Amino acid sequence: MNPDVVKVATMVNSNKDVRNILNLIRNYHNQVPLIAIGMGELGIETRTKGPKLGSYLTYGCVNNGKIASPGQISIRTIRDAWKN
């Protein structure tokens, strides 16, 4: 297989799950374009830190009232996180 992009999206239930997703990005983003996010409240960290670690992209919504998946945050929240 020679995929153009690999996407991993899974519900996270612990901080260990978050670390595993962030480590996946760190270790494999140079081998294939990789999108890896955690869903749910704990997954927010993967949505803000993932692109800084090499994730191909992240997902956000225009406003918090119209989320498409659990833990999805607004584009404004993502931008604010990236400023720090």
Order of alpha helices (4+ residues) and beta strands (2+ residues): beta-alpha-beta-alpha-beta-beta-alpha
